Amino acid sequence: MTCNPYHLSFNTGLRPDPLLKVSEWADGFRMLSQTASSEPGRWRTERTPYLKEIMIHYRHHHLLKK
C-alpha cells in the first residue's frame, strides 16, 4: 500500500501541537515590535531570566484555582 500525499498531509494536520513550556513557546513564537521594545525581533528568555520562573508558574496557574 502506497502513501497518498493527500492522506499524509491530512493526517499530519490532525496531530496535536507539542506541549511547550511558556518560556519555550515565547522563545519560538513571540516577536517584539520596534515600537514596544529597544531590542525588536524574537523574544529571548535568556535576556530576562527572572521572568522564566514566573512563566513556569503561570502555566500551572489554572490548576491552582479551585
N, C-alpha and C positions, 0 to 999 in steps of 0.2 A: 504494500500500500504506500503510495507516494503522498507526501505532504502538499496539500493545496496551499499556495501562498495566501489566499484569502482567509482560509480557516486558521492558518498560523497567525496572521495579523489580528484576526478577531479574538482568538484565544489569548494572545499577548495583551490585548486591551482589557480583557476581563480580570487579569491578575491585579490584586490589590497593590497599592503603593507600599514600599517598605516602611516599617516603623522606624522613625528617626527621633532622636532626642531633639529638643527645641534648638539647642545650640548647633547641632548638625544640620538641621533644616535651615537655620539662619545663615550658616556658612555657605550652604549650597544655593540658596534661592533669594535671600534678602539683598536688595540693592539700595544704596544710599544716594539720594539725588544731590546735585551740585548746590541747590538752594538750602537743603536741610543739613548739609554736612561739610566740614572743612576737608574731609577725605572722601570724596564721592567714589562710587563704584561698589564692588562687592563688600558685604559685611564680613568682618573678621573678628571672631570672638577673642582671638589672641590679643587684640588691641584693647579689649575691655574684659580682662579675666575675672574681675569682680562681678560681672553680670552672669557668668556661666552658672554659678550656684543658684542664682535667682531663676534662671531659665530651667534648671533641673527641677527645682521645687514647683515651678509653675505648671509643669507637665502633670504633676500629681495633685494639683490644687483641687480639681473637681472630685477627687477621691476623698478629700478631707472633709468636704461639706456634707452634712447629713441632716 
